[in-house]
Amino acid sequence: MSVVRFVSNARVPLDALPELKAKALNAAGLTVAGTSAELSPVETGRLRSSITHKLVNDSEVHVGTNVEYAVFVHEYLQNDMPVQFQNMG
């Protein structure tokens, strides 16, 4: 008579979920930041290069910039208004 032994490996995948979730959130933040940078109008590149992402906790990622005029560029782009820059040189 043969003996069949059942061994559950269910904990292995479940234990990996938090790490996989963090990786997925990080990848999503990187994708959104990259797309935001691509859509940003460029004169000097300051706004585009300042867009970053940060994993805040196990279920939240923030994408943003510290450039003060970014909100105005965002609002103009949301309303399909052309963004005009002054040539400073």
Secondary structure as UniProt FT lines:
FT   HELIX           11..39
FT   HELIX           46..50
FT   STRAND          52..57
FT   TURN            58..59
FT   STRAND          60..64
FT   TURN            68..69
FT   HELIX           70..78
FT   TURN            79..80
//
